[in-house]
Amino acid sequence: MRWSPLARKEFNTLLQSKGLWLLSLVLIVTSYFSIGGPSYVSDTLGPNITLAAFQLPVVVFGGFGTVLISYRSIINERESGSIKFVSGMPLRRYEILIGKIFSRTAALCIPVLLTFVIVGLVGTIQYGLFSLPQFVLLLLVSILYVLANVCIGTSISAIANTSIQAATTTFSYYIIFILGWIDFFTIQLYSTLTGVPVNPLNPPASEFLFILHRWGPSGAYNVLTNAILGVGNSASWVTAVIADQLPNTRSNALVVDLAFTGQQPMILDEPLALLNFAFWIIIPLLIGGYAFQRTDLA
């Protein structure tokens, strides 16, 4: 692995970054204050209510911090000229890309791990011991989510011609695919493409709608975390998914179990959300690698 010295150097640099530790603090605080919620959540999850608290902070704040740290990885060095020193190393372009992705993923796993450990301990004191296998699975899925966003942010950095262009593209990606995809853009896109208006309180049994809902990285993450928590097959937030399945409570969650009667479509099985992550890891890497290979670094 010829890229390992580069990855190690960048990892050590990131450890000295204030942004990494600020992200740790934000994740810990927001996860702690996410524990609890309506009584029906604790009634459904029991001690696992602590695990549910990680979902929204990891998606919203973890996703933001990840792309923020990643989108400058290459374009800043190109504009400053320091990329020439990296390209002068006995590394191919794709090895430089892998080194940057690996270093950032490893560094960004630290805030996630700290959050899970610290908030997990506090939650255990307050609500009792949660399921350790589910804890480990949630942690692994969170790391996969971090990896996907690092690949996207780094690829944007490799494709962009200026830092302003990279920042604009990154911000647009965050607004559309992380912040707004689950609750807004999915329904708007579906209605635009099909001409069928959607009432989130009574969604149609459309495979296309539910595929769109879980297609983005945030949707794929929610599908897997909801499956691990055992609350239902949905890319919506865990609290809304639980509420939607109660007799006298409704929410705007899109829950497969409620929309489809009888046998559910196989294409909406929860484990297939892993293929969504594979898409968001591989495709940006291929596009970013191709663009970086053709970039003039002179």
Legacy VTK file of the C-alpha trace (Angstrom):
# vtk DataFile Version 3.0
C-alpha trace
ASCII
DATASET POLYDATA
POINTS 298 float
0.000 0.000 0.000
2.111 2.844 -1.315
-0.540 5.374 -0.290
-0.221 4.569 3.437
2.513 7.178 4.214
0.318 9.881 2.660
-2.731 8.635 4.570
-0.776 8.540 7.835
0.531 12.093 7.312
-2.928 13.465 6.526
-4.475 11.553 9.434
-1.988 13.105 11.890
-2.690 16.545 10.428
-6.431 16.071 10.872
-5.948 15.030 14.506
-4.533 18.496 15.159
-7.518 20.157 13.482
-9.928 22.047 15.742
-12.752 21.148 13.376
-12.473 17.443 14.141
-12.817 17.980 17.891
-15.567 20.559 17.430
-17.477 17.947 15.433
-16.948 15.498 18.309
-18.421 17.978 20.768
-21.417 18.743 18.528
-22.176 15.049 17.999
-21.902 14.242 21.698
-24.106 17.137 22.812
-26.782 16.672 20.140
-26.895 12.901 20.657
-27.260 13.338 24.414
-30.148 15.779 24.030
-31.763 13.449 21.473
-32.212 10.731 24.093
-35.805 10.473 25.222
-38.620 12.098 23.290
-42.310 11.156 23.461
-43.315 8.427 25.867
-44.286 6.087 23.039
-40.636 6.003 21.894
-39.373 4.751 25.260
-42.329 2.364 25.500
-41.370 0.852 22.139
-37.590 0.797 22.454
-36.969 0.428 26.176
-33.245 0.793 26.974
-32.516 0.942 23.233
-33.865 4.491 23.280
-30.223 5.490 23.762
-29.309 3.894 20.429
-32.108 5.723 18.605
-30.612 9.031 19.764
-27.642 8.605 17.395
-29.657 8.549 14.178
-30.455 12.203 13.509
-27.190 13.720 14.847
-25.049 11.327 12.791
-27.033 12.059 9.618
-27.367 15.831 9.966
-24.296 16.967 11.914
-22.024 14.040 11.120
-22.865 14.356 7.438
-22.161 18.101 7.484
-18.832 17.752 9.293
-17.740 14.917 7.025
-18.284 16.710 3.719
-16.935 19.955 5.195
-13.636 18.291 6.100
-13.462 16.350 2.825
-14.377 18.851 0.104
-11.141 20.843 0.496
-8.830 17.831 0.467
-7.575 18.252 -3.109
-8.776 21.608 -4.451
-7.048 23.595 -1.672
-3.734 21.893 -2.429
-4.192 22.512 -6.142
-4.821 26.221 -5.593
-1.933 26.596 -3.150
0.423 24.543 -5.305
1.233 22.061 -2.537
-0.345 19.268 -4.593
2.867 19.258 -6.649
4.751 17.847 -3.657
2.171 15.085 -3.280
2.132 14.319 -6.987
5.922 14.188 -6.851
5.737 11.183 -4.555
5.931 7.726 -6.184
2.138 7.505 -6.226
-0.390 7.236 -8.983
-3.282 9.659 -8.996
-5.796 7.066 -7.779
-3.452 6.199 -4.889
-3.423 9.854 -3.822
-7.226 9.805 -3.882
-7.377 6.596 -1.823
-4.871 7.966 0.695
-6.942 11.097 1.240
-10.197 9.146 1.571
-8.697 6.598 3.963
-7.104 9.251 6.191
-10.272 11.313 6.447
-12.487 8.315 7.085
-10.182 7.101 9.848
-10.023 10.559 11.438
-13.788 11.127 11.229
-14.462 7.776 12.859
-13.004 9.242 16.062
-15.896 11.705 16.702
-18.405 8.953 15.907
-16.709 6.456 18.218
-16.381 9.002 21.047
-20.057 9.901 20.683
-21.223 6.302 20.791
-19.080 5.474 23.824
-19.770 8.613 25.905
-23.466 8.967 25.131
-23.881 5.186 25.380
-22.496 5.222 28.923
-24.693 8.148 29.957
-27.740 6.519 28.371
-27.040 3.274 30.206
-27.018 5.119 33.527
-30.305 6.852 32.738
-32.271 4.168 30.863
-30.502 0.876 31.483
-28.239 -1.307 29.384
-29.092 -1.395 25.680
-28.443 -4.252 23.249
-24.688 -4.496 22.661
-25.013 -6.317 19.283
-27.334 -3.556 18.048
-24.880 -0.965 19.380
-22.048 -2.498 17.350
-24.177 -2.750 14.203
-25.252 0.892 14.513
-21.637 1.941 14.929
-20.580 -0.002 11.820
-23.401 1.487 9.743
-22.429 4.967 10.984
-18.849 4.381 9.842
-20.183 3.275 6.444
-22.180 6.512 6.258
-19.038 8.489 7.059
-17.094 6.637 4.344
-19.769 7.359 1.730
-19.756 11.081 2.514
-15.967 11.233 2.550
-15.926 9.655 -0.922
-18.473 12.215 -2.126
-16.688 15.196 -0.579
-13.258 14.118 -1.811
-14.592 13.446 -5.302
-16.158 16.905 -5.411
-12.754 18.293 -4.453
-11.109 16.334 -7.270
-13.639 17.445 -9.888
-13.975 21.132 -8.977
-11.864 23.772 -10.705
-11.966 26.286 -7.841
-12.564 26.177 -4.107
-15.706 28.294 -4.538
-17.073 25.768 -7.017
-16.253 22.932 -4.617
-17.924 24.722 -1.699
-21.055 25.493 -3.727
-21.369 21.907 -4.950
-20.785 20.527 -1.445
-23.351 22.838 0.116
-25.888 21.908 -2.579
-25.253 18.199 -1.982
-25.736 18.660 1.757
-28.984 20.618 1.409
-30.506 18.222 -1.128
-29.269 14.750 -0.228
-28.724 15.004 3.528
-30.804 17.788 5.027
-33.831 17.788 2.733
-33.995 14.434 0.960
-35.993 12.433 3.500
-38.715 14.956 4.350
-38.970 17.146 1.232
-37.074 16.447 -1.984
-38.177 12.821 -2.352
-41.846 13.757 -2.525
-41.214 16.772 -4.758
-39.132 14.747 -7.197
-41.645 11.900 -7.286
-44.532 14.280 -7.970
-42.550 16.063 -10.689
-41.566 12.853 -12.478
-44.914 11.067 -12.215
-47.419 13.917 -11.986
-48.940 12.208 -8.939
-49.265 14.379 -5.790
-48.265 12.671 -2.561
-49.885 13.078 0.826
-47.185 11.974 3.305
-49.896 11.088 5.822
-51.319 8.583 3.325
-48.583 7.748 0.793
-49.325 5.585 -2.267
-48.013 2.026 -2.435
-45.469 2.993 -5.081
-42.185 1.111 -5.259
-40.659 4.048 -7.133
-41.553 6.478 -4.337
-40.033 4.271 -1.647
-36.916 3.581 -3.746
-36.380 7.331 -4.145
-36.934 7.841 -0.428
-34.077 5.497 0.518
-31.803 6.252 -2.427
-29.761 9.068 -0.828
-27.060 8.316 1.781
-29.261 9.659 4.581
-32.174 7.475 3.485
-29.988 4.373 3.238
-28.596 5.082 6.713
-32.064 5.469 8.207
-33.321 2.265 6.578
-30.474 0.265 8.109
-30.623 1.916 11.542
-34.406 1.499 11.720
-33.980 -2.156 10.758
-31.357 -2.651 13.477
-33.650 -1.008 16.038
-36.551 -3.145 14.802
-39.020 -0.278 14.412
-40.045 -0.809 10.780
-38.948 -0.714 7.157
-38.559 2.998 6.472
-36.065 5.703 5.545
-37.858 8.200 7.799
-36.709 9.248 11.255
-37.143 6.639 13.971
-39.537 8.719 16.091
-41.859 9.300 13.133
-41.722 5.627 12.114
-42.788 4.530 15.589
-45.535 7.159 15.728
-46.942 6.154 12.351
-47.544 2.597 13.544
-49.506 3.567 16.651
-53.312 3.414 16.462
-54.072 7.050 17.311
-50.922 8.790 16.048
-49.957 9.796 12.509
-46.768 11.244 11.033
-45.291 12.002 7.624
-43.110 8.870 7.713
-43.113 6.598 4.658
-43.309 3.101 6.154
-43.235 0.112 3.805
-45.110 -2.095 6.272
-48.084 0.300 6.269
-48.184 1.287 2.594
-48.020 -2.216 1.117
-50.555 -4.840 2.090
-49.541 -8.477 1.885
-46.053 -9.338 0.708
-43.652 -6.402 0.518
-41.644 -5.806 -2.689
-38.262 -7.546 -2.499
-36.554 -4.450 -3.886
-37.486 -2.643 -0.659
-35.868 -5.203 1.665
-33.743 -3.393 4.258
-30.397 -5.143 3.526
-30.528 -3.798 -0.043
-29.848 -0.346 1.422
-26.231 -1.529 1.525
-26.300 -1.367 -2.285
-27.242 2.316 -2.009
-24.120 2.890 0.067
-22.075 0.958 -2.498
-23.437 3.308 -5.182
-22.493 6.445 -3.225
-19.013 5.083 -2.548
-18.092 3.604 -5.927
-19.666 6.045 -8.414
-18.176 9.240 -6.871
-14.804 7.459 -6.670
-14.915 6.544 -10.356
-15.989 10.026 -11.447
-13.568 11.807 -9.110
-10.721 9.481 -10.047
-11.322 10.017 -13.755
-11.429 13.807 -13.354
-8.331 13.865 -11.138
-6.426 11.690 -13.599
-7.051 14.241 -16.376
-6.315 17.311 -14.235
-3.202 19.327 -15.033
-1.323 19.750 -11.761
1.507 21.769 -13.273
LINES 1 299
298 0 1 2 3 4 5 6 7 8 9 10 11 12 13 14 15 16 17 18 19 20 21 22 23 24 25 26 27 28 29 30 31 32 33 34 35 36 37 38 39 40 41 42 43 44 45 46 47 48 49 50 51 52 53 54 55 56 57 58 59 60 61 62 63 64 65 66 67 68 69 70 71 72 73 74 75 76 77 78 79 80 81 82 83 84 85 86 87 88 89 90 91 92 93 94 95 96 97 98 99 100 101 102 103 104 105 106 107 108 109 110 111 112 113 114 115 116 117 118 119 120 121 122 123 124 125 126 127 128 129 130 131 132 133 134 135 136 137 138 139 140 141 142 143 144 145 146 147 148 149 150 151 152 153 154 155 156 157 158 159 160 161 162 163 164 165 166 167 168 169 170 171 172 173 174 175 176 177 178 179 180 181 182 183 184 185 186 187 188 189 190 191 192 193 194 195 196 197 198 199 200 201 202 203 204 205 206 207 208 209 210 211 212 213 214 215 216 217 218 219 220 221 222 223 224 225 226 227 228 229 230 231 232 233 234 235 236 237 238 239 240 241 242 243 244 245 246 247 248 249 250 251 252 253 254 255 256 257 258 259 260 261 262 263 264 265 266 267 268 269 270 271 272 273 274 275 276 277 278 279 280 281 282 283 284 285 286 287 288 289 290 291 292 293 294 295 296 297
